[in-house]
């Protein structure tokens, strides 16, 4: 990634020692290390999210193919993708679905305590 050799690294360390001094150099290196670790974790989170989005896009493409073809003539991979996509859609819609067995209550109505 960075084309830094031994002598360049040694020069940077000597300049850091001269600028920061021996008291503040270790804490500066630790904070630099924490910053690099934070960037790496952020990069891995972004990568995981992109892979997730690509998987969703792939499932949508499979569903579009399934709609064009007869469902009985689909390959097994497409049938699995359709089932996964339907399950994901049901899971997303579940929290927003109205309960079918409870009566509708107006917001100002008071219900008696049990």
Backbone as JSON, one array per atom type, in Angstrom:
{
  "sequence": "XXXXXXXXXXXXXXXXXXXXXXXXXXXXXXXXXXXXXXXXXXXXXXXXXXXXXXXXXXXXXXXXXXXXXXXXXXXXXXXXXXXXXXXXXXXXXXXXXXXXXXXXXXXXXXXXXX",
  "N": [[0.83, -1.18, 0.0], [1.67, 1.43, 1.04], [4.71, 2.67, -0.09], [7.09, 2.45, 1.66], [10.3, 2.28, 2.81], [12.87, 0.84, 4.96], [14.73, 2.88, 5.66], [13.32, 5.24, 5.19], [11.29, 4.95, 7.06], [12.8, 4.97, 9.41], [13.78, 7.59, 9.3], [11.37, 9.05, 9.59], [10.71, 8.23, 12.19], [12.83, 9.35, 13.66], [12.41, 12.09, 13.18], [9.88, 12.33, 14.36], [10.58, 11.77, 17.02], [12.21, 13.95, 17.55], [10.41, 16.11, 17.2], [8.15, 15.56, 18.86], [9.25, 14.59, 21.22], [10.62, 12.43, 23.8], [8.72, 11.92, 25.78], [6.09, 12.31, 24.86], [5.94, 10.81, 22.53], [5.37, 7.93, 22.71], [2.59, 7.97, 23.48], [1.51, 9.32, 21.3], [2.03, 7.49, 19.26], [0.4, 5.38, 20.13], [-2.15, 6.56, 19.9], [-2.18, 6.97, 17.17], [-2.13, 4.31, 16.35], [-4.64, 3.46, 17.34], [-6.27, 5.05, 15.74], [-5.73, 4.02, 13.19], [-6.67, 1.39, 13.55], [-9.37, 1.98, 13.94], [-10.03, 2.99, 11.41], [-9.63, 0.67, 9.9], [-11.62, -1.02, 10.98], [-13.89, 0.42, 10.28], [-13.67, 0.27, 7.51], [-14.01, -2.51, 7.15], [-16.65, -2.78, 8.02], [-18.0, -1.27, 6.1], [-17.39, -2.78, 3.85], [-18.71, -5.2, 4.49], [-21.35, -4.29, 4.5], [-21.65, -3.51, 1.84], [-21.36, -6.01, 0.58], [-23.65, -7.22, 1.56], [-25.63, -5.61, 0.39], [-25.12, -6.17, -2.3], [-25.83, -8.85, -2.34], [-28.57, -8.66, -1.85], [-29.33, -7.29, -4.15], [-28.71, -9.23, -6.03], [-30.6, -11.19, -5.32], [-32.95, -9.82, -5.99], [-32.61, -9.69, -8.75], [-32.77, -12.39, -9.37], [-35.41, -12.84, -8.63], [-36.73, -11.28, -10.51], [-36.09, -12.72, -12.82], [-37.45, -15.04, -12.2], [-40.08, -14.2, -12.28], [-40.37, -13.81, -14.97], [-40.09, -16.33, -16.05], [-41.79, -19.5, -15.98], [-42.76, -20.6, -12.81], [-42.53, -23.29, -12.18], [-40.61, -24.25, -13.86], [-38.2, -23.32, -13.06], [-34.7, -23.24, -12.27], [-33.07, -24.96, -9.52], [-31.5, -23.24, -7.96], [-32.58, -20.7, -8.46], [-35.15, -21.1, -7.45], [-34.59, -21.41, -4.72], [-33.6, -18.85, -4.2], [-35.87, -17.29, -4.67], [-37.53, -18.18, -2.61], [-35.98, -17.34, -0.4], [-36.04, -14.58, -0.78], [-38.76, -14.01, -0.56], [-39.13, -14.74, 2.11], [-37.48, -12.85, 3.36], [-38.82, -10.51, 2.65], [-41.23, -10.9, 3.99], [-40.32, -10.88, 6.61], [-39.5, -8.26, 6.86], [-41.89, -6.89, 6.54], [-43.43, -7.79, 8.64], [-43.3, -6.37, 11.24], [-44.89, -4.18, 10.63], [-47.37, -5.03, 10.0], [-50.9, -5.2, 10.49], [-52.49, -6.48, 13.37], [-54.67, -9.2, 12.97], [-56.61, -10.33, 14.61], [-57.27, -8.63, 16.7], [-59.5, -6.1, 17.84], [-60.13, -2.91, 16.3], [-59.12, 0.0, 17.94], [-60.01, 3.2, 18.9], [-57.92, 6.13, 19.25], [-58.65, 7.77, 21.46], [-60.22, 6.25, 23.09], [-60.75, 4.61, 26.18], [-59.56, 1.73, 27.73], [-60.87, -0.7, 29.91], [-59.28, -1.66, 32.99], [-57.73, -4.85, 33.59]],
  "CA": [[0.0, 0.0, 0.0], [2.62, 2.53, 1.08], [6.03, 2.21, -0.49], [8.02, 3.03, 2.64], [11.36, 1.36, 3.16], [13.41, 0.92, 6.31], [15.39, 4.16, 5.91], [12.28, 6.27, 5.28], [10.63, 4.75, 8.35], [13.75, 5.43, 10.43], [13.79, 9.05, 9.23], [10.12, 9.51, 10.19], [10.81, 7.99, 13.63], [13.76, 10.34, 14.23], [11.72, 13.39, 13.15], [8.85, 12.26, 15.4], [11.25, 11.86, 18.31], [12.67, 15.33, 17.73], [9.28, 17.03, 17.3], [7.29, 15.25, 20.01], [10.01, 14.32, 22.42], [10.47, 11.05, 24.27], [7.58, 11.75, 26.7], [4.82, 12.27, 24.14], [6.0, 9.93, 21.36], [4.59, 6.68, 22.87], [1.14, 8.21, 23.45], [1.16, 9.67, 19.93], [2.01, 6.24, 18.5], [-0.81, 4.63, 20.53], [-3.32, 7.2, 19.3], [-2.09, 6.66, 15.74], [-2.53, 2.91, 16.19], [-6.1, 3.41, 17.53], [-6.89, 5.63, 14.55], [-5.61, 3.05, 12.09], [-7.61, 0.3, 13.83], [-10.71, 2.5, 13.68], [-10.22, 3.02, 9.95], [-9.77, -0.71, 9.42], [-12.94, -1.54, 11.35], [-14.87, 1.11, 9.44], [-13.57, -0.33, 6.17], [-14.62, -3.84, 7.13], [-18.1, -2.6, 8.12], [-18.47, -0.82, 4.78], [-17.28, -3.92, 2.95], [-19.78, -6.13, 4.82], [-22.61, -3.7, 4.06], [-21.7, -3.6, 0.38], [-21.63, -7.4, 0.22], [-25.06, -7.46, 1.86], [-26.41, -4.95, -0.65], [-24.96, -6.92, -3.55], [-26.63, -10.08, -2.2], [-29.97, -8.28, -2.03], [-29.51, -6.99, -5.57], [-28.71, -10.52, -6.72], [-31.89, -11.82, -5.07], [-33.94, -9.12, -6.79], [-32.44, -10.11, -10.13], [-33.32, -13.75, -9.47], [-36.86, -12.74, -8.57], [-37.18, -10.78, -11.82], [-36.02, -13.85, -13.74], [-38.51, -15.98, -11.83], [-41.35, -13.67, -12.76], [-40.42, -13.96, -16.42], [-40.22, -17.75, -16.35], [-42.8, -20.23, -15.23], [-42.16, -20.97, -11.52], [-42.24, -24.72, -12.13], [-39.47, -24.56, -14.71], [-37.02, -22.62, -12.55], [-33.63, -24.06, -11.68], [-33.13, -25.06, -8.06], [-30.88, -22.04, -7.37], [-33.55, -19.62, -8.53], [-36.25, -21.4, -6.53], [-34.11, -21.08, -3.37], [-33.51, -17.4, -4.11], [-37.23, -16.77, -4.56], [-37.99, -18.48, -1.26], [-35.25, -16.46, 0.51], [-36.51, -13.22, -0.97], [-40.1, -13.92, 0.03], [-38.97, -14.77, 3.57], [-36.93, -11.55, 3.77], [-39.88, -9.51, 2.52], [-42.19, -11.14, 5.07], [-39.71, -10.46, 7.87], [-39.49, -6.8, 6.89], [-43.26, -6.4, 6.64], [-44.06, -8.3, 9.85], [-43.54, -5.38, 12.3], [-45.84, -3.16, 10.2], [-48.66, -5.65, 9.7], [-51.93, -5.01, 11.51], [-52.97, -7.76, 13.92], [-55.98, -9.49, 12.38], [-57.57, -10.81, 15.59], [-57.6, -7.62, 17.72], [-60.39, -5.08, 17.3], [-59.55, -1.58, 16.16], [-59.45, 0.87, 19.07], [-59.75, 4.61, 18.61], [-56.88, 6.61, 20.14], [-59.17, 8.41, 22.66], [-60.97, 5.28, 23.89], [-60.04, 4.04, 27.32], [-59.91, 0.33, 27.95], [-60.95, -0.97, 31.35], [-58.18, -2.51, 33.47], [-58.06, -6.29, 33.74]],
  "C": [[0.88, 1.25, 0.0], [3.99, 1.97, 0.74], [7.07, 2.89, 0.4], [9.03, 1.95, 3.0], [11.85, 1.59, 4.59], [13.97, 2.3, 6.6], [14.38, 5.3, 5.99], [11.56, 6.18, 6.62], [11.52, 5.23, 9.49], [13.8, 6.95, 10.46], [12.53, 9.64, 9.87], [10.16, 9.34, 11.7], [11.72, 9.02, 14.28], [13.11, 11.72, 14.25], [10.62, 13.43, 14.22], [9.44, 12.38, 16.78], [11.71, 13.28, 18.58], [11.51, 16.3, 17.94], [8.48, 16.8, 18.57], [8.06, 15.07, 21.3], [9.75, 12.92, 22.91], [9.27, 10.84, 25.2], [6.27, 11.56, 25.94], [4.81, 11.31, 22.96], [5.22, 8.62, 21.57], [3.08, 6.9, 22.84], [0.68, 8.6, 22.04], [1.1, 8.41, 19.06], [0.78, 5.4, 18.84], [-2.06, 5.24, 19.91], [-3.33, 6.98, 17.78], [-2.55, 5.23, 15.47], [-4.04, 2.77, 16.35], [-6.82, 3.98, 16.31], [-6.85, 4.68, 13.37], [-6.56, 1.87, 12.31], [-9.04, 0.74, 13.58], [-11.01, 2.55, 12.19], [-10.4, 1.62, 9.38], [-11.14, -1.28, 9.75], [-14.04, -0.87, 10.53], [-14.86, 0.53, 8.03], [-14.2, -1.7, 6.11], [-16.14, -3.76, 7.26], [-18.68, -2.18, 6.78], [-18.45, -1.98, 3.8], [-18.41, -4.93, 3.22], [-21.13, -5.59, 4.35], [-22.75, -3.76, 2.54], [-21.97, -5.02, -0.09], [-23.09, -7.74, 0.47], [-25.95, -6.84, 0.78], [-26.31, -5.68, -1.98], [-25.77, -8.21, -3.51], [-28.11, -9.78, -2.4], [-30.26, -7.98, -3.5], [-29.56, -8.28, -6.38], [-30.04, -11.25, -6.52], [-32.99, -11.14, -5.87], [-33.84, -9.52, -8.26], [-33.0, -11.52, -10.34], [-34.84, -13.72, -9.45], [-37.42, -12.22, -9.9], [-37.14, -11.89, -12.86], [-37.15, -14.84, -13.47], [-39.87, -15.5, -12.31], [-41.49, -13.85, -14.27], [-40.64, -15.42, -16.81], [-41.38, -18.35, -15.58], [-42.14, -20.77, -13.96], [-41.8, -22.45, -11.47], [-40.99, -25.09, -12.92], [-38.18, -23.88, -14.24], [-35.94, -23.6, -12.1], [-33.7, -24.0, -10.16], [-32.56, -23.82, -7.39], [-31.86, -20.87, -7.36], [-34.72, -19.86, -7.59], [-35.84, -21.08, -5.09], [-34.05, -19.57, -3.18], [-34.89, -16.77, -3.96], [-37.77, -17.0, -3.16], [-37.3, -17.56, -0.25], [-35.76, -15.03, 0.42], [-37.9, -13.03, -0.38], [-40.03, -13.93, 1.55], [-38.43, -13.44, 4.08], [-38.0, -10.47, 3.7], [-40.92, -9.68, 3.63], [-41.62, -10.67, 6.4], [-39.69, -8.94, 7.98], [-40.89, -6.26, 7.11], [-43.94, -6.79, 7.95], [-44.27, -7.23, 10.92], [-44.61, -4.35, 11.93], [-47.22, -3.73, 9.91], [-49.63, -5.41, 10.85], [-52.33, -6.37, 12.06], [-54.41, -8.0, 13.46], [-57.01, -9.88, 13.44], [-57.92, -9.77, 16.65], [-58.49, -6.56, 17.1], [-59.68, -3.73, 17.23], [-60.03, -0.7, 17.3], [-59.09, 2.29, 18.68], [-58.73, 5.13, 19.61], [-57.41, 7.22, 21.43], [-59.95, 7.45, 23.55], [-60.11, 4.78, 25.04], [-60.49, 2.6, 27.48], [-59.93, 0.08, 29.44], [-59.79, -1.86, 31.78], [-58.63, -3.93, 33.68], [-58.13, -6.68, 35.17]]
}
